[in-house]
Amino acid sequence: MLSTYTLKLTQIGNSVGAVFPKELLAQLKLEKGETFYVTESPDGLRITPNDPVFEAQMRLAREVMKERRNVLHELAK
């Protein structure tokens, strides 16, 4: 069964924040002070500790490295 968490927005200085239960932080592999990203997805919003722009760049880099393996091997000599 999927977990459901209810978060409450609270005033933090001049900002508004949410308190994340420790179980949710453990699932996200996040600790106090770390950055996380919220992106839109077809099903709603997605919370991830990984930068989606960096992930996309790395996916493209892996494709190029796979396609150009021989060239990269020669350049490494």
Gaussian input, Z-matrix of N, CA and C with variables (Angstrom, degrees):
# hf/3-21g

backbone

0 1
 N
 C     1     B1
 C     2     B2     1     A1
 N     3     B3     2     A2     1     D1
 C     4     B4     3     A3     2     D2
 C     5     B5     4     A4     3     D3
 N     6     B6     5     A5     4     D4
 C     7     B7     6     A6     5     D5
 C     8     B8     7     A7     6     D6
 N     9     B9     8     A8     7     D7
 C    10    B10     9     A9     8     D8
 C    11    B11    10    A10     9     D9
 N    12    B12    11    A11    10    D10
 C    13    B13    12    A12    11    D11
 C    14    B14    13    A13    12    D12
 N    15    B15    14    A14    13    D13
 C    16    B16    15    A15    14    D14
 C    17    B17    16    A16    15    D15
 N    18    B18    17    A17    16    D16
 C    19    B19    18    A18    17    D17
 C    20    B20    19    A19    18    D18
 N    21    B21    20    A20    19    D19
 C    22    B22    21    A21    20    D20
 C    23    B23    22    A22    21    D21
 N    24    B24    23    A23    22    D22
 C    25    B25    24    A24    23    D23
 C    26    B26    25    A25    24    D24
 N    27    B27    26    A26    25    D25
 C    28    B28    27    A27    26    D26
 C    29    B29    28    A28    27    D27
 N    30    B30    29    A29    28    D28
 C    31    B31    30    A30    29    D29
 C    32    B32    31    A31    30    D30
 N    33    B33    32    A32    31    D31
 C    34    B34    33    A33    32    D32
 C    35    B35    34    A34    33    D33
 N    36    B36    35    A35    34    D34
 C    37    B37    36    A36    35    D35
 C    38    B38    37    A37    36    D36
 N    39    B39    38    A38    37    D37
 C    40    B40    39    A39    38    D38
 C    41    B41    40    A40    39    D39
 N    42    B42    41    A41    40    D40
 C    43    B43    42    A42    41    D41
 C    44    B44    43    A43    42    D42
 N    45    B45    44    A44    43    D43
 C    46    B46    45    A45    44    D44
 C    47    B47    46    A46    45    D45
 N    48    B48    47    A47    46    D46
 C    49    B49    48    A48    47    D47
 C    50    B50    49    A49    48    D48
 N    51    B51    50    A50    49    D49
 C    52    B52    51    A51    50    D50
 C    53    B53    52    A52    51    D51
 N    54    B54    53    A53    52    D52
 C    55    B55    54    A54    53    D53
 C    56    B56    55    A55    54    D54
 N    57    B57    56    A56    55    D55
 C    58    B58    57    A57    56    D56
 C    59    B59    58    A58    57    D57
 N    60    B60    59    A59    58    D58
 C    61    B61    60    A60    59    D59
 C    62    B62    61    A61    60    D60
 N    63    B63    62    A62    61    D61
 C    64    B64    63    A63    62    D62
 C    65    B65    64    A64    63    D63
 N    66    B66    65    A65    64    D64
 C    67    B67    66    A66    65    D65
 C    68    B68    67    A67    66    D66
 N    69    B69    68    A68    67    D67
 C    70    B70    69    A69    68    D68
 C    71    B71    70    A70    69    D69
 N    72    B72    71    A71    70    D70
 C    73    B73    72    A72    71    D71
 C    74    B74    73    A73    72    D72
 N    75    B75    74    A74    73    D73
 C    76    B76    75    A75    74    D74
 C    77    B77    76    A76    75    D75
 N    78    B78    77    A77    76    D76
 C    79    B79    78    A78    77    D77
 C    80    B80    79    A79    78    D78
 N    81    B81    80    A80    79    D79
 C    82    B82    81    A81    80    D80
 C    83    B83    82    A82    81    D81
 N    84    B84    83    A83    82    D82
 C    85    B85    84    A84    83    D83
 C    86    B86    85    A85    84    D84
 N    87    B87    86    A86    85    D85
 C    88    B88    87    A87    86    D86
 C    89    B89    88    A88    87    D87
 N    90    B90    89    A89    88    D88
 C    91    B91    90    A90    89    D89
 C    92    B92    91    A91    90    D90
 N    93    B93    92    A92    91    D91
 C    94    B94    93    A93    92    D92
 C    95    B95    94    A94    93    D93
 N    96    B96    95    A95    94    D94
 C    97    B97    96    A96    95    D95
 C    98    B98    97    A97    96    D96
 N    99    B99    98    A98    97    D97
 C   100   B100    99    A99    98    D98
 C   101   B101   100   A100    99    D99
 N   102   B102   101   A101   100   D100
 C   103   B103   102   A102   101   D101
 C   104   B104   103   A103   102   D102
 N   105   B105   104   A104   103   D103
 C   106   B106   105   A105   104   D104
 C   107   B107   106   A106   105   D105
 N   108   B108   107   A107   106   D106
 C   109   B109   108   A108   107   D107
 C   110   B110   109   A109   108   D108
 N   111   B111   110   A110   109   D109
 C   112   B112   111   A111   110   D110
 C   113   B113   112   A112   111   D111
 N   114   B114   113   A113   112   D112
 C   115   B115   114   A114   113   D113
 C   116   B116   115   A115   114   D114
 N   117   B117   116   A116   115   D115
 C   118   B118   117   A117   116   D116
 C   119   B119   118   A118   117   D117
 N   120   B120   119   A119   118   D118
 C   121   B121   120   A120   119   D119
 C   122   B122   121   A121   120   D120
 N   123   B123   122   A122   121   D121
 C   124   B124   123   A123   122   D122
 C   125   B125   124   A124   123   D123
 N   126   B126   125   A125   124   D124
 C   127   B127   126   A126   125   D125
 C   128   B128   127   A127   126   D126
 N   129   B129   128   A128   127   D127
 C   130   B130   129   A129   128   D128
 C   131   B131   130   A130   129   D129
 N   132   B132   131   A131   130   D130
 C   133   B133   132   A132   131   D131
 C   134   B134   133   A133   132   D132
 N   135   B135   134   A134   133   D133
 C   136   B136   135   A135   134   D134
 C   137   B137   136   A136   135   D135
 N   138   B138   137   A137   136   D136
 C   139   B139   138   A138   137   D137
 C   140   B140   139   A139   138   D138
 N   141   B141   140   A140   139   D139
 C   142   B142   141   A141   140   D140
 C   143   B143   142   A142   141   D141
 N   144   B144   143   A143   142   D142
 C   145   B145   144   A144   143   D143
 C   146   B146   145   A145   144   D144
 N   147   B147   146   A146   145   D145
 C   148   B148   147   A147   146   D146
 C   149   B149   148   A148   147   D147
 N   150   B150   149   A149   148   D148
 C   151   B151   150   A150   149   D149
 C   152   B152   151   A151   150   D150
 N   153   B153   152   A152   151   D151
 C   154   B154   153   A153   152   D152
 C   155   B155   154   A154   153   D153
 N   156   B156   155   A155   154   D154
 C   157   B157   156   A156   155   D155
 C   158   B158   157   A157   156   D156
 N   159   B159   158   A158   157   D157
 C   160   B160   159   A159   158   D158
 C   161   B161   160   A160   159   D159
 N   162   B162   161   A161   160   D160
 C   163   B163   162   A162   161   D161
 C   164   B164   163   A163   162   D162
 N   165   B165   164   A164   163   D163
 C   166   B166   165   A165   164   D164
 C   167   B167   166   A166   165   D165
 N   168   B168   167   A167   166   D166
 C   169   B169   168   A168   167   D167
 C   170   B170   169   A169   168   D168
 N   171   B171   170   A170   169   D169
 C   172   B172   171   A171   170   D170
 C   173   B173   172   A172   171   D171
 N   174   B174   173   A173   172   D172
 C   175   B175   174   A174   173   D173
 C   176   B176   175   A175   174   D174
 N   177   B177   176   A176   175   D175
 C   178   B178   177   A177   176   D176
 C   179   B179   178   A178   177   D177
 N   180   B180   179   A179   178   D178
 C   181   B181   180   A180   179   D179
 C   182   B182   181   A181   180   D180
 N   183   B183   182   A182   181   D181
 C   184   B184   183   A183   182   D182
 C   185   B185   184   A184   183   D183
 N   186   B186   185   A185   184   D184
 C   187   B187   186   A186   185   D185
 C   188   B188   187   A187   186   D186
 N   189   B189   188   A188   187   D187
 C   190   B190   189   A189   188   D188
 C   191   B191   190   A190   189   D189
 N   192   B192   191   A191   190   D190
 C   193   B193   192   A192   191   D191
 C   194   B194   193   A193   192   D192
 N   195   B195   194   A194   193   D193
 C   196   B196   195   A195   194   D194
 C   197   B197   196   A196   195   D195
 N   198   B198   197   A197   196   D196
 C   199   B199   198   A198   197   D197
 C   200   B200   199   A199   198   D198
 N   201   B201   200   A200   199   D199
 C   202   B202   201   A201   200   D200
 C   203   B203   202   A202   201   D201
 N   204   B204   203   A203   202   D202
 C   205   B205   204   A204   203   D203
 C   206   B206   205   A205   204   D204
 N   207   B207   206   A206   205   D205
 C   208   B208   207   A207   206   D206
 C   209   B209   208   A208   207   D207
 N   210   B210   209   A209   208   D208
 C   211   B211   210   A210   209   D209
 C   212   B212   211   A211   210   D210
 N   213   B213   212   A212   211   D211
 C   214   B214   213   A213   212   D212
 C   215   B215   214   A214   213   D213
 N   216   B216   215   A215   214   D214
 C   217   B217   216   A216   215   D215
 C   218   B218   217   A217   216   D216
 N   219   B219   218   A218   217   D217
 C   220   B220   219   A219   218   D218
 C   221   B221   220   A220   219   D219
 N   222   B222   221   A221   220   D220
 C   223   B223   222   A222   221   D221
 C   224   B224   223   A223   222   D222
 N   225   B225   224   A224   223   D223
 C   226   B226   225   A225   224   D224
 C   227   B227   226   A226   225   D225
 N   228   B228   227   A227   226   D226
 C   229   B229   228   A228   227   D227
 C   230   B230   229   A229   228   D228

   B1=1.4563
   B2=1.5270
   B3=1.3058
   B4=1.4483
   B5=1.5199
   B6=1.3198
   B7=1.4640
   B8=1.5232
   B9=1.3181
   B10=1.4561
   B11=1.5156
   B12=1.3167
   B13=1.4600
   B14=1.5231
   B15=1.3042
   B16=1.4478
   B17=1.5220
   B18=1.3304
   B19=1.4564
   B20=1.5203
   B21=1.3096
   B22=1.4594
   B23=1.5208
   B24=1.3274
   B25=1.4588
   B26=1.5207
   B27=1.3263
   B28=1.4606
   B29=1.5233
   B30=1.2959
   B31=1.4714
   B32=1.5260
   B33=1.3312
   B34=1.4563
   B35=1.5246
   B36=1.3280
   B37=1.4654
   B38=1.5111
   B39=1.3501
   B40=1.4665
   B41=1.5219
   B42=1.3250
   B43=1.4650
   B44=1.5171
   B45=1.3081
   B46=1.4566
   B47=1.5203
   B48=1.3204
   B49=1.4507
   B50=1.5135
   B51=1.3204
   B52=1.4627
   B53=1.5193
   B54=1.3061
   B55=1.4571
   B56=1.5180
   B57=1.3366
   B58=1.4574
   B59=1.5247
   B60=1.3362
   B61=1.4617
   B62=1.5236
   B63=1.3362
   B64=1.4629
   B65=1.5252
   B66=1.3304
   B67=1.4653
   B68=1.5272
   B69=1.3266
   B70=1.4608
   B71=1.5174
   B72=1.3321
   B73=1.4635
   B74=1.5189
   B75=1.3271
   B76=1.4658
   B77=1.5276
   B78=1.3222
   B79=1.4687
   B80=1.5269
   B81=1.3164
   B82=1.4652
   B83=1.5217
   B84=1.3400
   B85=1.4620
   B86=1.5297
   B87=1.3324
   B88=1.4603
   B89=1.5161
   B90=1.3279
   B91=1.4547
   B92=1.5243
   B93=1.3140
   B94=1.4607
   B95=1.5231
   B96=1.3255
   B97=1.4578
   B98=1.5203
   B99=1.3295
   B100=1.4607
   B101=1.5294
   B102=1.3120
   B103=1.4564
   B104=1.5220
   B105=1.3355
   B106=1.4609
   B107=1.5216
   B108=1.3123
   B109=1.4568
   B110=1.5272
   B111=1.3114
   B112=1.4553
   B113=1.5220
   B114=1.3275
   B115=1.4600
   B116=1.5255
   B117=1.3115
   B118=1.4650
   B119=1.5213
   B120=1.3255
   B121=1.4578
   B122=1.5265
   B123=1.3124
   B124=1.4685
   B125=1.5292
   B126=1.3323
   B127=1.4594
   B128=1.5171
   B129=1.3143
   B130=1.4641
   B131=1.5067
   B132=1.3311
   B133=1.4607
   B134=1.5215
   B135=1.3176
   B136=1.4600
   B137=1.5222
   B138=1.3262
   B139=1.4642
   B140=1.5124
   B141=1.3219
   B142=1.4575
   B143=1.5213
   B144=1.3388
   B145=1.4586
   B146=1.5287
   B147=1.3334
   B148=1.4660
   B149=1.5168
   B150=1.3308
   B151=1.4622
   B152=1.5295
   B153=1.3393
   B154=1.4608
   B155=1.5259
   B156=1.3236
   B157=1.4724
   B158=1.5276
   B159=1.3261
   B160=1.4604
   B161=1.5256
   B162=1.3293
   B163=1.4649
   B164=1.5227
   B165=1.3255
   B166=1.4661
   B167=1.5285
   B168=1.3337
   B169=1.4604
   B170=1.5233
   B171=1.3283
   B172=1.4606
   B173=1.5248
   B174=1.3264
   B175=1.4670
   B176=1.5211
   B177=1.3475
   B178=1.4591
   B179=1.5282
   B180=1.3257
   B181=1.4656
   B182=1.5240
   B183=1.3351
   B184=1.4721
   B185=1.5215
   B186=1.3366
   B187=1.4695
   B188=1.5168
   B189=1.3351
   B190=1.4622
   B191=1.5261
   B192=1.3342
   B193=1.4611
   B194=1.5262
   B195=1.3335
   B196=1.4607
   B197=1.5214
   B198=1.3402
   B199=1.4684
   B200=1.5285
   B201=1.3185
   B202=1.4696
   B203=1.5296
   B204=1.3148
   B205=1.4622
   B206=1.5270
   B207=1.3135
   B208=1.4729
   B209=1.5297
   B210=1.3198
   B211=1.4703
   B212=1.5246
   B213=1.3132
   B214=1.4595
   B215=1.5224
   B216=1.3182
   B217=1.4638
   B218=1.5352
   B219=1.3281
   B220=1.4759
   B221=1.5179
   B222=1.3192
   B223=1.4460
   B224=1.5325
   B225=1.3145
   B226=1.4672
   B227=1.5327
   B228=1.3309
   B229=1.4768
   B230=1.4889
   A1=109.45
   A2=116.82
   A3=122.09
   A4=110.58
   A5=115.73
   A6=120.93
   A7=110.18
   A8=115.27
   A9=122.01
   A10=108.07
   A11=116.63
   A12=121.92
   A13=108.80
   A14=116.11
   A15=121.78
   A16=107.55
   A17=116.37
   A18=121.83
   A19=108.69
   A20=115.60
   A21=120.81
   A22=108.87
   A23=116.07
   A24=120.64
   A25=109.17
   A26=116.03
   A27=121.22
   A28=109.88
   A29=115.84
   A30=121.66
   A31=108.94
   A32=116.81
   A33=123.18
   A34=106.45
   A35=116.69
   A36=120.48
   A37=109.24
   A38=115.89
   A39=121.31
   A40=112.17
   A41=116.70
   A42=121.69
   A43=110.82
   A44=115.66
   A45=122.90
   A46=107.16
   A47=116.98
   A48=121.08
   A49=110.57
   A50=115.35
   A51=122.07
   A52=108.08
   A53=116.46
   A54=121.97
   A55=107.38
   A56=115.85
   A57=121.83
   A58=109.32
   A59=118.54
   A60=120.01
   A61=110.52
   A62=116.95
   A63=120.48
   A64=111.80
   A65=118.29
   A66=120.77
   A67=110.81
   A68=116.61
   A69=121.16
   A70=110.36
   A71=117.15
   A72=120.58
   A73=110.57
   A74=117.65
   A75=121.26
   A76=110.42
   A77=117.20
   A78=120.46
   A79=111.44
   A80=116.61
   A81=121.19
   A82=112.49
   A83=116.01
   A84=122.35
   A85=110.18
   A86=114.72
   A87=122.28
   A88=109.97
   A89=114.96
   A90=121.18
   A91=108.42
   A92=115.33
   A93=121.83
   A94=110.62
   A95=116.18
   A96=121.64
   A97=114.96
   A98=118.26
   A99=120.13
   A100=110.85
   A101=115.02
   A102=122.29
   A103=109.74
   A104=116.00
   A105=120.08
   A106=108.36
   A107=115.91
   A108=121.85
   A109=110.02
   A110=116.41
   A111=122.99
   A112=106.42
   A113=115.88
   A114=120.74
   A115=109.39
   A116=114.77
   A117=119.63
   A118=108.86
   A119=115.49
   A120=121.55
   A121=107.27
   A122=117.45
   A123=119.02
   A124=113.00
   A125=117.63
   A126=121.79
   A127=113.61
   A128=118.70
   A129=121.94
   A130=110.59
   A131=117.10
   A132=121.62
   A133=109.85
   A134=115.69
   A135=122.14
   A136=108.12
   A137=116.97
   A138=122.67
   A139=107.50
   A140=116.67
   A141=121.20
   A142=110.32
   A143=116.96
   A144=119.53
   A145=111.89
   A146=116.84
   A147=121.36
   A148=111.43
   A149=115.52
   A150=121.72
   A151=108.66
   A152=118.94
   A153=120.76
   A154=113.53
   A155=118.71
   A156=121.35
   A157=108.97
   A158=117.10
   A159=121.14
   A160=110.77
   A161=117.32
   A162=120.77
   A163=111.12
   A164=117.29
   A165=121.40
   A166=110.56
   A167=116.88
   A168=120.55
   A169=110.80
   A170=117.21
   A171=121.07
   A172=111.61
   A173=117.37
   A174=120.62
   A175=109.81
   A176=116.95
   A177=120.92
   A178=111.24
   A179=116.56
   A180=120.19
   A181=110.87
   A182=117.01
   A183=120.31
   A184=111.35
   A185=116.70
   A186=120.43
   A187=110.69
   A188=116.94
   A189=121.15
   A190=109.82
   A191=117.14
   A192=120.12
   A193=111.51
   A194=116.72
   A195=120.38
   A196=110.42
   A197=116.53
   A198=121.27
   A199=112.03
   A200=117.09
   A201=122.36
   A202=112.33
   A203=116.33
   A204=121.40
   A205=112.70
   A206=116.87
   A207=120.97
   A208=111.63
   A209=116.58
   A210=120.70
   A211=109.45
   A212=117.69
   A213=121.19
   A214=111.16
   A215=116.84
   A216=120.72
   A217=110.35
   A218=116.27
   A219=120.26
   A220=110.94
   A221=118.06
   A222=121.50
   A223=111.65
   A224=116.44
   A225=120.25
   A226=112.10
   A227=117.79
   A228=120.51
   A229=111.80
   D1=139.14
   D2=179.52
   D3=-74.64
   D4=141.95
   D5=178.16
   D6=-79.29
   D7=146.60
   D8=175.14
   D9=-125.84
   D10=132.52
   D11=178.77
   D12=-121.91
   D13=139.19
   D14=174.42
   D15=-106.99
   D16=121.93
   D17=179.95
   D18=-109.90
   D19=142.80
   D20=179.01
   D21=-112.30
   D22=132.36
   D23=176.96
   D24=-77.47
   D25=140.08
   D26=-177.71
   D27=-139.43
   D28=152.50
   D29=178.52
   D30=-73.46
   D31=128.89
   D32=175.63
   D33=-130.01
   D34=95.55
   D35=-174.37
   D36=63.87
   D37=-127.10
   D38=177.84
   D39=-91.50
   D40=5.56
   D41=-177.69
   D42=-113.77
   D43=176.91
   D44=174.71
   D45=-122.79
   D46=136.25
   D47=-179.08
   D48=-138.22
   D49=172.03
   D50=177.37
   D51=-123.28
   D52=143.72
   D53=176.62
   D54=-95.10
   D55=122.81
   D56=-179.16
   D57=-94.95
   D58=128.45
   D59=175.47
   D60=-61.83
   D61=149.83
   D62=-176.48
   D63=-60.95
   D64=-31.12
   D65=178.69
   D66=-64.97
   D67=-39.47
   D68=178.54
   D69=-67.74
   D70=-43.29
   D71=177.22
   D72=-60.26
   D73=-39.12
   D74=178.47
   D75=-63.75
   D76=-41.88
   D77=178.13
   D78=-63.50
   D79=-38.02
   D80=179.63
   D81=-81.25
   D82=-8.40
   D83=-176.73
   D84=58.54
   D85=46.91
   D86=-179.99
   D87=-119.66
   D88=149.65
   D89=175.15
   D90=-128.65
   D91=165.32
   D92=-179.68
   D93=-50.75
   D94=132.11
   D95=177.02
   D96=90.66
   D97=-11.88
   D98=-179.49
   D99=-80.24
   D100=159.12
   D101=179.28
   D102=-94.42
   D103=141.95
   D104=171.67
   D105=-133.00
   D106=166.96
   D107=-173.96
   D108=-122.72
   D109=140.26
   D110=175.93
   D111=-117.63
   D112=120.53
   D113=-179.71
   D114=-127.21
   D115=154.27
   D116=176.62
   D117=-77.74
   D118=143.42
   D119=174.81
   D120=-136.35
   D121=168.27
   D122=179.77
   D123=-58.10
   D124=-27.88
   D125=-177.92
   D126=-93.53
   D127=-1.25
   D128=-177.88
   D129=137.52
   D130=-132.42
   D131=179.68
   D132=-106.47
   D133=147.49
   D134=-179.60
   D135=-120.55
   D136=129.75
   D137=176.55
   D138=-107.21
   D139=128.10
   D140=-179.28
   D141=-146.64
   D142=147.74
   D143=175.38
   D144=-79.51
   D145=-7.07
   D146=-176.59
   D147=-99.85
   D148=136.42
   D149=179.05
   D150=-69.32
   D151=114.83
   D152=-177.05
   D153=-63.51
   D154=-30.61
   D155=177.97
   D156=-67.63
   D157=-45.26
   D158=178.08
   D159=-63.52
   D160=-40.64
   D161=177.65
   D162=-58.79
   D163=-43.51
   D164=179.91
   D165=-64.94
   D166=-41.05
   D167=178.45
   D168=-63.60
   D169=-42.18
   D170=179.59
   D171=-66.79
   D172=-36.35
   D173=177.64
   D174=-62.28
   D175=-43.67
   D176=177.64
   D177=-65.31
   D178=-41.50
   D179=179.26
   D180=-61.25
   D181=-42.62
   D182=178.47
   D183=-62.06
   D184=-39.87
   D185=178.14
   D186=-62.53
   D187=-45.99
   D188=179.86
   D189=-62.83
   D190=-45.18
   D191=-179.53
   D192=-62.03
   D193=-36.24
   D194=178.91
   D195=-69.31
   D196=-44.28
   D197=-178.63
   D198=-68.84
   D199=-35.47
   D200=-175.16
   D201=-109.11
   D202=30.96
   D203=-176.88
   D204=-53.95
   D205=-46.36
   D206=-177.91
   D207=-64.29
   D208=-42.79
   D209=179.70
   D210=-63.66
   D211=-45.08
   D212=179.64
   D213=-64.50
   D214=-35.34
   D215=177.68
   D216=-64.39
   D217=-41.83
   D218=178.91
   D219=-67.57
   D220=-39.83
   D221=179.21
   D222=-65.52
   D223=-28.73
   D224=-178.65
   D225=-73.64
   D226=-15.00
   D227=-179.04
   D228=-73.89

